[in-house]
Amino acid sequence: MGTQKNAPLPDGIEVGGYRIVRKIASGGFSIVYLAEDDSGERYAIKEYLPSTLVNRTAGQLSPAVPEQNLNTFRNGLRCFFEEGRALARIFHPNVVRVVNFFRAFDTVYMVMAWERGRSLQEVVLRHRRRHGREVLAERHIVGVFNQTMNGLREVHANRLLHLDLKPANIYLRLDGTPLILDFGAARRGLDAEPQRLFPMYTPGFAAPELYRRTRQLGPWTDVYGLGASMLGCMLGQPPQPADQRELDDRLPGTIDSLADGYSQPLLDLVSWCLKLDPLERPQSVFALQRALRDITVGSEASPRSTTPAQWLDSLISAARPRAAALRAGGRGAQSSVDADAPHSG
């Protein structure tokens, strides 16, 4: 479900009081647009458009929903709307700001604050090409994820789970501060109500319980995503997928192989997050963050270390000649939100 086959809304059209400037990203469940209001202020607008359930050709505004998909589409529409309203109540500097939510053209749109920067995935890919074994320095991984956990704790406090944490969904502003975005997979998983829609997931970053509808999801599911994302920042690629690990778990050896570049406490923390048994992982982000802060205290940067903003600036400058090629799959350097591109379970 990672590919969006439907036509985007035409540039210049008005929807919900916003003018669409252009499409900036797309994924299997949505299309994201850059848009402006009457005053010229810019926003990122995410359109609910599940590619496997609806059809929209060029020139159409409303998607066509085959009768056999109608109930699933409507249920997803309601969940998307309700979860968007829940996100709109979250005010946190490390969580993308949802400023509006509306219905139009027989679907739903989420309006988010526009930010400048690039995804952590982009930074990892570019840094991977410039260095050898160590992809991102430990102090940067600890700093970025400590702040990311601040935002995720607020998400969980609002009884939401993200369920698709990965470097592509952690956005770094120009000052280096992280922003959690792309809540297309989010579920009100902390409520007693059972899941009616399968969650989306990205192999390598998804916990094993996301592969089976009968498994209970909770904060520990997002903890796995955090650990996999940290490991991805060390490896420069996604970790071994959880379903493969259940057959032949090579991840412990992979983590051990990183001992030359990263401290044992950080590697132990990542191993803790990536336990296949949910009960063996940290049961809350607070517990994980408390352990991460112990590592922060023990690995203070030297006086020559750069700040997150200086680090990001240096990567942007060094990578600029290769930027066009690396952006072939999207415009992450211009948008606060990337459309989801996960696989579905």
C-alpha positions in Angstrom: 0.0 0.0 0.0 3.0 2.3 -0.4 2.1 3.6 -3.8 -0.5 6.3 -4.5 -2.1 5.6 -7.9 -4.8 8.4 -7.7 -4.6 11.8 -9.3 -3.9 14.7 -7.0 -6.1 17.8 -6.8 -5.3 20.3 -9.5 -3.0 23.2 -8.6 -4.8 26.4 -7.8 -8.1 24.8 -6.7 -9.7 26.0 -3.4 -10.7 23.5 -0.8 -11.9 24.3 2.7 -10.8 27.9 2.5 -7.3 27.0 1.3 -5.7 27.3 -2.2 -3.7 24.3 -3.3 -0.3 25.4 -4.5 1.1 22.0 -5.5 1.4 18.4 -4.4 4.5 17.8 -2.2 4.3 14.2 -1.3 2.1 11.1 -1.5 1.8 7.6 -0.1 -0.5 4.7 -0.1 -3.1 6.3 2.2 -2.8 10.0 1.4 -1.6 12.9 -0.7 0.0 16.0 0.9 -0.2 19.4 -0.6 1.4 22.8 0.0 -1.5 25.3 0.4 -2.1 28.9 1.3 -5.0 30.7 3.1 -6.4 34.1 2.1 -3.6 35.9 3.9 -0.9 34.0 2.0 0.2 31.9 5.0 1.3 28.4 4.0 0.2 25.1 5.4 0.6 21.4 4.6 -2.7 19.7 3.9 -3.0 16.0 4.0 -5.9 14.4 2.1 -7.2 11.0 3.1 -7.1 8.9 -0.1 -6.4 5.2 0.5 -5.1 4.0 -2.8 -6.5 0.4 -2.6 -10.0 1.5 -1.7 -10.8 4.5 -4.1 -10.2 5.7 -7.6 -9.7 9.3 -8.8 -8.6 10.2 -12.3 -7.3 13.5 -13.6 -10.0 16.1 -13.7 -12.1 14.5 -10.9 -12.4 16.1 -7.4 -14.2 13.4 -5.4 -12.8 9.9 -5.4 -15.0 7.0 -6.7 -15.4 4.3 -4.1 -16.4 0.8 -5.3 -19.4 -0.6 -3.4 -17.4 -3.4 -2.0 -14.9 -0.9 -0.4 -17.5 1.5 0.8 -17.8 0.3 4.4 -14.0 0.1 4.9 -13.5 3.5 3.4 -16.2 5.1 5.6 -14.8 3.5 8.7 -11.3 4.7 7.8 -12.7 8.2 7.1 -14.3 8.3 10.5 -11.1 7.1 12.2 -9.0 9.6 10.3 -11.3 12.4 11.2 -11.5 11.5 14.9 -7.8 11.0 15.2 -7.1 14.3 13.5 -9.3 16.0 16.0 -7.4 14.4 18.8 -4.1 15.5 17.3 -5.4 19.0 17.0 -5.6 19.1 20.8 -1.8 18.4 21.1 0.4 21.5 21.6 4.0 20.4 21.7 7.1 21.7 20.0 8.1 18.1 19.0 4.8 17.1 17.5 3.5 18.4 14.1 0.8 21.1 14.8 -2.6 20.2 13.4 -4.5 23.5 12.9 -7.7 22.5 11.1 -9.6 19.5 9.9 -12.5 19.6 7.4 -14.5 17.5 5.0 -14.6 18.2 1.3 -14.9 16.3 -2.0 -16.3 13.3 -0.1 -13.1 12.8 1.9 -11.3 14.4 4.9 -8.4 16.9 5.0 -5.9 17.6 7.8 -4.3 21.0 7.9 -0.9 21.2 9.5 1.6 24.0 10.2 4.3 24.4 7.6 7.9 23.9 8.6 11.2 24.2 6.9 13.9 21.5 7.2 14.3 17.9 6.2 13.6 14.4 7.5 16.0 12.5 9.6 16.0 9.8 6.9 17.4 12.3 4.4 20.1 13.3 6.9 21.0 9.6 7.5 21.2 8.9 3.8 23.5 11.8 3.2 25.7 11.3 6.2 26.0 7.6 5.3 27.7 8.6 2.0 30.2 10.9 3.8 31.5 8.6 6.6 32.5 5.1 7.2 31.2 2.8 9.9 29.7 5.5 12.1 26.7 7.0 10.3 25.4 9.5 12.9 27.4 10.4 16.0 26.1 9.1 19.3 25.6 12.6 20.8 23.3 13.5 17.9 21.3 10.3 18.1 20.8 10.8 21.9 19.9 14.5 21.4 17.4 14.0 18.6 15.7 11.1 20.2 15.5 12.6 23.7 13.5 15.4 22.2 11.5 13.1 20.0 10.5 11.1 23.1 9.2 14.4 24.7 6.8 14.7 21.8 5.8 11.0 21.9 5.0 11.2 25.6 2.5 13.9 24.8 1.0 11.8 22.0 0.6 8.9 24.4 -0.8 11.2 27.1 -3.6 12.0 24.6 -4.3 8.3 24.3 -2.9 8.0 20.8 -0.3 5.7 19.4 1.8 6.7 16.4 2.5 3.1 15.1 4.8 4.2 12.2 7.8 5.7 13.9 10.9 5.8 11.6 13.5 8.3 10.5 11.3 9.4 7.5 8.6 10.4 10.1 11.0 12.4 12.3 11.5 15.9 10.8 14.4 18.1 11.6 13.7 21.8 11.6 16.4 24.2 10.4 17.4 24.7 14.0 17.9 20.9 14.4 14.9 20.3 16.7 12.9 17.2 15.8 9.2 17.0 14.9 7.1 13.9 14.9 4.9 13.8 11.8 2.9 11.6 9.6 0.2 10.2 11.9 -1.5 8.3 9.0 -1.1 5.1 11.0 -2.1 6.6 14.3 -4.8 4.8 16.3 -6.6 5.5 19.5 -4.9 2.3 20.7 -5.0 3.3 24.4 -8.8 3.1 24.4 -10.6 -0.1 25.3 -12.4 -0.1 21.8 -10.8 -2.8 19.6 -9.1 -2.0 16.4 -11.4 -2.1 13.3 -8.8 -1.1 10.8 -5.5 -2.9 10.2 -2.6 -0.6 11.2 0.0 0.4 8.6 3.5 -0.6 9.2 7.0 -0.2 7.7 9.1 -3.4 7.8 12.3 -3.0 9.8 10.7 -0.4 12.1 7.5 -2.1 12.9 7.0 -4.2 16.1 6.1 -7.9 15.7 2.6 -7.2 17.1 1.8 -5.0 14.2 2.0 -8.0 11.9 -0.9 -9.7 13.7 -4.4 -8.3 14.3 -4.9 -10.2 17.4 -1.9 -8.7 19.3 -2.5 -5.9 21.8 -0.9 -2.6 20.8 0.4 -0.1 23.4 3.2 2.4 24.2 5.6 -0.6 23.9 4.8 -0.8 20.2 6.0 2.7 19.6 9.0 2.0 21.8 10.0 -0.7 19.3 9.8 2.0 16.6 12.0 4.3 18.5 14.6 1.6 19.1 14.5 0.6 15.4 14.8 4.2 14.4 17.9 4.8 16.6 19.4 1.6 15.2 18.6 2.8 11.6 20.6 6.0 12.4 23.6 3.9 13.3 23.3 1.4 10.4 22.2 3.8 7.7 19.5 1.4 6.7 16.4 -0.3 8.2 17.0 -3.1 10.7 16.0 -6.7 10.0 12.1 -6.9 9.9 10.4 -8.3 12.9 8.7 -11.1 11.1 12.1 -12.4 9.7 13.6 -12.1 13.2 11.0 -14.5 14.5 12.4 -17.1 12.1 16.1 -16.2 12.2 17.1 -13.3 14.5 20.2 -11.7 13.3 19.7 -8.4 15.0 21.7 -9.1 18.2 24.8 -9.8 16.1 24.1 -6.6 14.1 23.9 -4.5 17.3 27.1 -6.1 18.7 29.0 -5.2 15.5 28.4 -1.5 16.2 30.4 -1.6 19.5 33.4 0.2 17.9 31.4 3.3 17.1 28.8 3.5 19.9 28.8 3.1 23.6 27.6 -0.1 25.2 24.9 1.6 27.2 23.3 3.0 24.0 23.5 -0.4 22.3 22.0 -2.0 25.4 19.2 0.5 25.3 18.4 -0.2 21.6 18.5 -3.9 22.3 16.0 -3.4 25.1 13.6 -1.5 22.8 13.8 -4.2 20.2 12.9 -7.2 22.2 10.5 -9.4 20.3 8.4 -10.0 23.4 6.5 -6.8 24.1 6.6 -7.5 27.9 10.4 -7.4 27.8 10.6 -3.9 26.3 10.2 -0.6 28.2 6.5 -0.3 28.9 6.4 3.4 28.6 8.3 6.2 26.8 9.0 7.7 30.2 10.9 4.6 31.3 12.9 4.6 28.1 13.7 8.3 28.2 14.9 8.0 31.8 17.5 5.4 30.7 18.4 7.5 27.6 19.1 10.6 29.8 21.5 8.5 31.9 23.4 7.9 28.6 23.2 11.7 27.9 24.9 12.4 31.3 27.6 9.9 30.6 28.3 11.0 27.1 28.5 14.8 27.2 29.8 16.3 24.0 33.3 17.7 24.0 33.8 21.5 23.7 34.5 21.0 20.0 31.1 19.4 19.4 28.5 21.1 17.2 25.0 22.1 18.2 22.1 20.2 16.4 21.6 23.3 14.2 25.2 23.5 13.2 25.3 19.8 12.6 22.2 20.0 10.3 23.6 23.0 8.5 26.9 21.3 7.8 25.1 18.3 6.4 22.9 20.4 4.2 25.8 22.4 2.8 27.9 19.3 2.2 25.1 17.4 0.5 23.8 20.2 -1.7 25.5 19.0 -4.9 23.7 15.7 -4.5 20.4 17.0 -3.3 18.5 16.8 -6.6 19.2 13.1 -7.0 18.4 12.2 -3.4 15.1 14.1 -3.6 14.0 12.1 -6.6 11.4 10.3 -4.4 9.9 13.4 -2.8 10.3 17.0 -1.5 11.2 16.4 2.1 13.3 19.5 2.4 10.3 21.7 1.8 7.5 20.2 3.7 6.6 19.8 7.4 4.8 16.6 6.5 5.5 13.6 4.2 2.7 11.4 3.1 2.8 7.9 4.5 4.5 5.3 2.4 4.3 2.2 4.6 3.3 -1.3 3.8 0.1 -2.6 5.3 -0.3 -5.6 7.5 
